[in-house]
């Protein structure tokens, strides 16, 4: 590590400095309602909460490791941070990217390639992602997949005519809604949504349609028509919204995929979490309220909008709301079963 020599100090729940991204489609919610420290006069579309993207490496903000980045951390602590199984698969590359996103206007219609195309073209991972809606204005929408299976000819004709939206599945969004977007599924975030995005570590996006708007340079933004064509899954169609009613003080599974597992917890009393059966780091994203993480006689406060990385070596924690909180729990584990709860009574 560049700033702290390796020693046997115990690891702890890690926070990171958000990487704020100014966007033409951004707004003020991330600063005003999710407590990001940034220039309030600018429009931010994204806050990268935990990132291992080159040139966008998250830097630790708390504890004795403050000032070191995520790559330096894994180089030293290896499986103690990520879990041995995750480290064996990904090495020093942290496999997930966590963002908060605000769309004050519709984002572009886009698609992300899968691992095979991304590796061939970009020497990178593909991008499967999910959205958890935090806020939505009346009538806010999510564009996700086709209405029904399509083919290249129909798609290209619609694109040329400027009416690609007529082929798309469009769904209303409400807080708590979940949308899972595998690579290959065309999609866009509609205006008025604030959401959490959980995705593979990848920054590859093929823009298909951008509402004929211009970028900050006054020119139309670049489209990736040819690149996108081979990446699109023309069978990715139909309704895609996941709605889960949360049971208070229980862990509810939202997404269980080969790339990540995401659970939601709404709680107003202490919850014990046992991760001895999970060979992975755990990420907490506080979506409402605040809580304490307690472990080994220590505690770390977490407030709305914060993301925390729990190292894999920490196997048991207590989550204590004050007085109530909601969070997303994210980890990698192909062997986890939805029916098996990792809650225990503290």
C-alpha positions in Angstrom: 0.0 0.0 0.0 1.2 3.5 -0.7 0.2 5.2 2.6 -0.1 2.4 5.2 2.3 -0.6 5.5 0.8 -4.0 5.9 0.3 -5.0 9.5 -2.1 -7.2 11.4 -4.6 -4.6 12.4 -8.1 -5.8 12.2 -10.1 -4.8 9.2 -13.3 -2.9 9.7 -16.4 -1.7 7.7 -15.0 0.6 5.0 -16.4 3.8 3.6 -15.3 5.6 0.4 -15.2 9.1 -1.0 -18.0 9.3 -3.6 -16.9 10.1 -7.1 -19.4 12.7 -8.4 -20.2 12.8 -12.1 -21.7 15.9 -13.6 -24.1 15.0 -16.4 -26.3 17.0 -18.7 -29.3 14.9 -17.5 -28.4 15.2 -13.8 -30.0 17.2 -11.0 -29.5 18.2 -7.3 -31.0 15.2 -5.4 -27.7 13.5 -4.7 -26.3 16.6 -3.0 -29.5 17.7 -1.3 -31.1 14.5 -0.2 -28.3 11.9 -0.2 -25.7 14.1 1.5 -23.0 14.1 -1.1 -20.4 16.8 -0.5 -20.1 18.5 -3.9 -20.8 21.9 -5.5 -24.6 22.4 -5.1 -24.7 24.6 -8.2 -23.8 21.8 -10.5 -26.0 19.0 -11.9 -24.8 15.6 -10.9 -26.2 12.5 -12.6 -24.1 9.9 -10.8 -22.3 9.3 -7.5 -19.9 6.4 -7.9 -20.0 4.9 -4.4 -17.6 2.0 -4.8 -15.6 1.7 -8.0 -12.6 -0.3 -9.3 -12.8 1.2 -12.8 -9.3 2.4 -13.9 -8.9 6.2 -13.3 -12.0 6.0 -11.0 -10.7 3.9 -8.1 -12.6 4.5 -4.9 -10.5 5.9 -2.0 -11.2 4.9 1.6 -12.5 7.7 3.8 -12.6 6.2 7.3 -10.2 4.5 9.7 -6.5 3.8 9.6 -6.7 2.8 5.9 -8.1 6.2 4.8 -6.4 7.6 1.7 -5.7 4.2 0.1 -7.7 3.0 -2.9 -9.7 -0.2 -3.4 -7.0 -1.7 -5.6 -4.2 -1.1 -3.1 -6.5 -2.6 -0.4 -7.0 -5.9 -2.2 -3.3 -6.1 -3.2 -2.5 -6.4 0.5 -5.4 -8.0 2.1 -6.6 -10.2 -0.8 -9.2 -12.7 0.3 -9.6 -11.1 3.7 -11.3 -8.3 1.8 -13.1 -10.0 -1.0 -13.4 -13.6 0.2 -11.1 -16.4 -1.0 -13.5 -17.6 -3.7 -14.0 -14.1 -5.1 -10.2 -13.4 -5.0 -9.4 -16.7 -6.8 -11.8 -15.6 -9.6 -11.1 -11.9 -9.9 -7.7 -11.3 -8.3 -7.0 -7.7 -7.4 -10.0 -6.5 -9.5 -13.0 -5.7 -7.4 -16.0 -7.2 -9.3 -18.8 -4.8 -8.6 -19.6 -1.1 -9.2 -22.1 0.7 -7.0 -23.7 4.0 -8.1 -26.5 6.4 -7.1 -28.1 7.9 -10.2 -30.5 10.8 -10.7 -32.2 11.4 -14.1 -33.9 14.8 -14.4 -34.6 13.9 -18.1 -34.7 10.6 -20.0 -31.3 9.0 -20.4 -30.3 7.5 -23.7 -31.6 4.2 -24.9 -28.6 1.9 -24.6 -27.3 -1.6 -24.3 -24.3 -3.3 -22.6 -22.3 -6.2 -24.1 -21.9 -9.5 -22.2 -18.5 -10.9 -21.1 -17.7 -12.5 -24.4 -18.1 -9.4 -26.6 -16.6 -7.1 -23.9 -13.5 -9.3 -23.6 -13.0 -9.5 -27.4 -13.5 -5.8 -28.1 -12.4 -4.1 -25.0 -10.5 -6.6 -22.8 -13.0 -5.9 -20.1 -16.0 -7.5 -18.3 -19.5 -7.2 -19.7 -22.2 -5.4 -17.8 -25.2 -6.9 -16.2 -26.9 -4.5 -13.8 -29.9 -3.9 -11.6 -31.8 -0.8 -10.4 -33.5 -0.2 -7.1 -35.7 2.9 -7.3 -35.3 5.3 -4.4 -37.5 8.2 -5.7 -39.8 8.6 -8.7 -41.9 11.5 -9.8 -45.5 11.0 -10.8 -45.5 9.2 -14.2 -41.8 8.3 -14.1 -40.9 5.4 -16.4 -38.2 2.8 -17.0 -37.5 1.6 -20.5 -36.5 -2.0 -20.4 -36.3 -4.5 -23.3 -38.7 -4.9 -26.2 -42.5 -5.3 -25.9 -42.1 -8.6 -27.7 -39.3 -10.5 -29.3 -37.9 -8.6 -32.2 -35.4 -9.2 -35.1 -32.6 -7.1 -36.6 -34.6 -6.0 -39.6 -37.5 -4.7 -37.6 -35.2 -3.1 -35.1 -33.0 -1.3 -37.8 -36.1 -0.1 -39.6 -37.5 1.4 -36.4 -34.1 3.0 -35.6 -33.9 4.5 -39.0 -37.4 5.9 -38.8 -36.7 7.4 -35.3 -39.4 5.4 -33.6 -37.4 2.8 -31.6 -39.5 3.7 -28.5 -42.5 2.1 -30.1 -40.8 -1.3 -29.9 -39.9 -0.9 -26.3 -41.4 -2.2 -23.1 -42.1 0.8 -20.9 -43.1 0.5 -17.2 -44.0 3.0 -14.5 -41.6 3.2 -11.6 -42.3 3.6 -7.9 -39.9 3.7 -4.9 -38.9 0.1 -4.0 -39.3 -1.2 -7.6 -36.5 -3.3 -8.9 -35.4 -3.8 -12.5 -32.8 -6.4 -13.4 -31.0 -5.8 -16.7 -28.8 -8.6 -18.1 -26.3 -7.7 -20.7 -28.0 -7.5 -24.1 -31.3 -6.0 -22.9 -31.9 -2.5 -24.3 -32.9 0.0 -21.6 -33.0 3.5 -20.3 -33.7 5.3 -17.0 -36.7 7.7 -17.4 -36.9 11.2 -16.2 -37.7 11.8 -12.5 -36.0 8.6 -11.1 -33.4 8.5 -8.4 -32.0 5.0 -8.0 -29.2 2.7 -6.9 -27.4 0.9 -9.7 -25.5 -2.3 -8.9 -23.5 -3.8 -11.7 -20.5 -5.7 -12.9 -17.2 -3.7 -12.9 -17.5 -2.3 -16.4 -17.9 1.1 -18.0 -18.9 -0.1 -21.5 -22.1 1.4 -22.9 -23.4 1.3 -26.5 -25.7 4.3 -27.0 -28.6 3.5 -29.4 -30.8 6.5 -29.4 -30.5 9.8 -27.5 -33.7 11.7 -28.2 -31.9 13.8 -30.9 -30.4 16.1 -28.2 -27.0 17.7 -28.2 -24.1 17.4 -25.8 -22.3 20.2 -24.0 -20.3 20.9 -27.1 -23.5 21.6 -29.1 -23.1 18.5 -31.2 -25.2 15.4 -31.3 -23.9 12.8 -28.9 -22.1 9.8 -30.4 -24.2 6.7 -31.2 -22.9 3.2 -31.4 -25.3 1.6 -33.9 -23.0 -1.0 -35.3 -21.3 -2.0 -32.0 -24.8 -2.3 -30.4 -26.2 -4.5 -33.1 -24.2 -7.6 -32.1 -24.7 -7.0 -28.4 -28.5 -6.8 -28.4 -30.6 -9.7 -27.2 -33.6 -9.4 -29.5 -35.5 -11.9 -27.3 -35.1 -9.8 -24.2 -38.7 -8.7 -24.0 -41.8 -8.3 -21.8 -42.4 -7.0 -18.4 -39.4 -6.8 -16.2 -40.3 -5.0 -12.9 -39.7 -6.9 -9.7 -42.0 -5.8 -6.8 -41.2 -7.3 -3.4 -43.2 -6.4 -0.3 -40.7 -6.2 2.6 -41.4 -7.8 5.9 -40.2 -5.8 8.7 -36.9 -7.1 10.3 -36.5 -9.8 7.7 -34.1 -10.2 4.8 -35.9 -10.3 1.5 -34.1 -11.4 -1.7 -34.5 -9.1 -4.7 -32.0 -10.5 -7.3 -30.1 -13.7 -7.3 -27.8 -13.8 -10.3 -24.4 -15.3 -11.2 -22.9 -11.8 -10.9 -24.4 -10.6 -7.6 -27.0 -11.3 -5.0 -29.0 -8.3 -3.7 -31.3 -8.4 -0.7 -33.4 -5.7 1.0 -33.9 -5.2 4.7 -36.4 -2.8 6.4 -35.8 -2.9 10.1 -36.7 -1.1 13.4 -34.9 -3.4 15.8 -31.5 -5.0 16.1 -30.7 -7.6 13.5 -27.8 -10.1 13.7 -26.2 -11.1 10.5 -24.1 -14.3 10.1 -21.9 -14.6 7.0 -20.0 -17.7 7.8 -21.7 -19.5 4.9 -20.8 -16.7 2.4 -17.3 -16.6 1.0 -17.6 -13.0 -0.1 -17.4 -9.4 0.9 -20.8 -7.7 1.7 -21.9 -4.3 0.7 -24.5 -2.3 2.6 -26.3 0.6 0.9 -28.4 2.7 3.2 -31.5 3.8 1.3 -33.5 5.3 4.3 -32.8 6.3 7.9 -29.6 5.4 9.6 -28.1 2.5 11.6 -25.0 1.3 13.4 -22.8 -1.7 12.3 -21.6 -3.4 15.5 -18.8 -6.0 15.5 -16.2 -7.2 18.0 -17.1 -4.4 20.4 -16.8 -1.7 17.7 -19.4 0.3 15.8 -19.6 2.3 12.6 -22.5 4.7 11.9 -24.2 4.6 8.4 -26.6 7.3 7.2 -29.0 7.5 4.2 -27.0 7.6 0.9 -23.9 5.9 2.3 -22.3 2.7 1.0 -20.2 0.5 3.2 -17.9 -2.5 2.3 -17.8 -5.2 4.9 -14.6 -7.2 4.5 -15.1 -10.9 4.1 -13.1 -11.7 7.2 -15.9 -10.1 9.3 -18.4 -12.9 9.6 -20.8 -11.7 12.3 -22.3 -8.2 12.8 -25.3 -6.6 14.4 -27.2 -3.9 12.6 -28.9 -1.5 14.9 -31.3 1.1 13.5 -31.9 4.5 15.0 -34.8 4.3 15.1 -35.5 2.7 11.7 -33.7 2.1 8.4 -33.7 0.4 5.1 -30.7 -1.0 3.3 -29.6 -3.1 0.4 -27.3 -6.1 1.1 -25.1 -7.1 -1.8 -22.6 -10.0 -2.1 -21.3 -12.6 -4.5 -22.1 -16.2 -3.8 -23.4 -18.8 -6.3 -24.2 -21.3 -3.6 -26.5 -19.0 -1.6 -30.1 -20.1 -1.4 -32.9 -17.6 -1.4 -34.7 -19.7 1.3 -31.8 -19.6 3.7 -31.8 -16.5 5.9 -28.5 -15.2 7.3 -30.4 -13.4 10.1 -30.0 -14.4 13.7 -31.3 -13.1 16.9 -28.6 -11.0 18.7 
